[in-house]
């Protein structure tokens, strides 16, 4: 864990939190660890696709609302 924490962070990325480092070590060192589940942390790799899709949907909705607002503003003028 010490090595992971001391590893230089590539430019533009944020350093990993202590919890992320512990999770990563547990994944590699212990095959069936229940520690992460017991402390209430969720693996980011399991939720990555779900979160990305939800954000993309939200962005699409906001873009549509913006378009409608712009069209209404044009009509009002």
Long-range contacts (C-beta under 8 A, 24 or more apart in sequence): 1-25, 20-44
